[in-house]
């Protein structure tokens, strides 16, 4: 990955020196060897901070929202999931395509940070949960691609995806009776501390004003309760229905390890069964199934 890092730095330096972008968003090494965190670089001499390694997990697309009212072009490094996040923002009219310069990086699948911390340096660290079923190793949209398509290491990701059904855990919950399902999700959301990390990291949670920030209206009490947590979880899940890019960031950043991707994938599974196979954030011209009308839409519920 050192070759990719060198190309990242050279590309970012050239863009900044020519004034083609006002800053570049990428990754730098964090405090620990298993951390690679987002970094904003606005000076050519600072591009040596940029790195590409097996812990560059953060989806950088969401950081464009912090500059949606600004001017000038931003350079953004994108993996497959990051690029899908950018498609999401453009389709939702939250960020214009002409204001972002996308530097694509083929992704072989990244490593689980928590497992790395537990196992220690030099250990065989497994893939991150968010990477296990990814089938977009290459960015779906970019202005320039660093590297030549998905590297051979991506075979590990493909093999993992082929070996399992990404809806397997959803089917396990579907097999429960209603009381078991209610008990399961009640136990999960009773742990929620309402930190909103899942909302803040999600490219699809891009409303200019979130319903849950409207405290004066009273949609959601400031008091953290089981019922309030379930309301929050369900509203957020249905808000991203048909728009979730399955980047898994919500679940990755949750400090309470709530398996919210099971809920997201349940909705994705239902939408696929009702409207046909759909992958959000893959095609800029294809609108989400719940964002358009077709005479062929199912209407058995009517």
Protein Blocks (a to p, Z undefined) as FASTA:
>chain_A
ZZmmmmmmmmmmmmmmnopafbdcdddddfblkbccddddfbfklmmmpccdfklmbcfk
lmmmmmmmmgcjddddddfklmmmmmmmmmnopacfklpccdddddebiadfklmmmnog
hiacdddfklmmgcbfbafbdfbdgdedjafklmmmmmmmmmpcfklmmmmmmmpcfklm
mmmmmmmmmmpgolommmmmpmklmcfbdfklmmmnomacfbdcfklmmmmmmmmmmmmg
okagolommmmmmmnlpafklmmmmmmmmmmmmnopadehkamklccfklcccfkbcckl
ZZ
